[in-house]
Amino acid sequence: MVHPDFTILLVDNPSASAAFYRELLGAEPVENSPTFVLFVLSTGLKLGLWSRHTAQPVVTAQSGSVEVCFRLDKTTDVDRTYADWTKRGLRVLQTPVEMDFGYTFVVTDPDGHRLRAYARTNLA
């Protein structure tokens, strides 16, 4: 079996992206170089920020084709997070809405990567 535990976002400026995610996640990176930054979160997930200019093989994809999802406990947490993230100036792609999997919204980070926050609702 395979168990995904590491996500890498290809970014324009790893240092600038590290500052953004440091503030957003409330965590310090465990590795920080000019071309790569690594966060290890309390859930065990590793989030890497790799310079799109030095990644190998050469990067051809555009930002925004993948989402990083943040599971929250309650719909009120979704609304609170939406208020916080929009106050930070994150670009909104989707305002809070009920969808078939739960209550959710989508914003983008400075590189255009989609960040989805959600809380499961209507669980059967």
C-alpha positions, 0 to 999 in steps of 0.5 A: 500500500502507498500512503501519500504524506508529502505535497510539493508546491512549485513556487516562484520564490520559496522564501516569499512562499515560506513567509506566507505559509509560516503565517498561514500554518503557524509553523516554522519550516524544518528546512529552508534554502534558497530553492526549497523550503519544507514544513512538517505539520503536526498531522505528519504531512510534509509540505514542500515549496520548491522553486519552479525555476530549479525543479527537475524535471523542468516544470511545464504545468501552471499553478491552480491545477491542484488543491491543498485541502484543510479539513476543519471540524465545524461549519463555523470554523469554515466561516472563521477561517474564511474571514481570517484568510480574506482579511489576509488578502487571499484571492477568493475563487469560491465563497463559502458554500454547501456542496455535496461533500460539505461546507467549503470555500477556495482561495489562492496563495500568492503563486495561484495554488488553490487552498480549500477549507472544508467541514464535512456536513450531512454525514450518513 
